[in-house]
């Protein structure tokens, strides 16, 4: 599932559990509602509590990247495990969004 927090033109989506074709549409819906409500300049997708991700997770990231790009915003992925980071890199996600191994203090302000 997902829990979203908004502050200072940043929406952070804390993802948890498994991201597959069953759950991805609900996660997309929740994140998109927050993007629509808060119109952030930065969307952070926090993968620290994600245990599994299939291609639906790649689609989730790509769709949010496109949505943020349309409003001149940025998307970042933080805290993916090594396996998921490798999958993201193989899919070319790292050429579109910044992938960081951990949250920074700047993000939490």
N, C-alpha and C positions, 0 to 999 in steps of 0.2 A: 504494500500500500504506500501511501504518500502523506506526508504532513508538510504543509507550506507555511512559511513565515515571511512577512514583508516588512522592510524598513529601509529608509534612505535610498529609495529607487532601486532596491535589490529585492528580488524574490528568491528565497532559498527553498528548494523542494528536497526534503529528506525522504529518500526512497528506502523501503525495507522489504525484506523477504525475497520472493521470486518474481521476476518480471518475465512473463510469458504472454502468449496470445490471449489467455483468459483474463488477465488482470491489466494488461497494458492500456486498453481503452478507458478504463476507469481512472487510471493514473493520468493519462493524457487529458481527460476531461477536467480533473481537479486542477492540474497545473495550468491548463488553458484558461480556466475561470479566474485564477489568480493573476495571470498575465493580463486578462481583460480588465479586471478590477483595479489593479495597481499600476499598470503600464510601466513596468520597471525598465531601467536602462541595462540591467544585468540580471540574468537568470542563472542561478547556481543549482546544478543537479548533484546532490550529495549521495554517492553510492556506498558510503561506509557500512551500511547495514543490509546491502543487497547480497544474497547468498547464491543467486542463480540469475542468468540473463540469457535469453535466446535472441534471435533476430528481431523480435518485437522490441527489445531494449534499444537496439540500434535505430529502429524506426522511431521510437519514442524520442531519442536524442535528436535525430535528423529533423523531425517535425517541429520540435520546440526551437531548434536552431533557425529553421525557415521562418517560423512565426516571429521570433525575436528580430531577425534580420529585416523583415518587412517594416518594423518600427524603428530601425536603426539601433537596435539593442544588441547586446553580446550574450553569449551562452558559454558557461564553463561547466566542466565535469570535475568533481573533486572526490577523492578517496576511493577510487575503484581498486579492487584487489588486483594483483598482478595478472591473473588470468583474464579478467574482464578488460583491463587496460590493453592487453595484447589483442583481444578481439576488436576493441575499438580502433586500435591502430591498423589492424588488418582491413577493417572496413573504411579506413580513411577519415574517421571522425577527428583524429588529431590535426588534420589539415584545415578543419573548419572551426573547431572549438579548442580552447585551452583545456588540457587535462592535467590536473595537479594531484599529487599524491596525498596532500593534506590541506585542510582549511588554513587560511592565514588570518592574522588579527585584522587585516584590512577588510576581509570579507565579513567578519563578525561585528563591525562597527555600524 
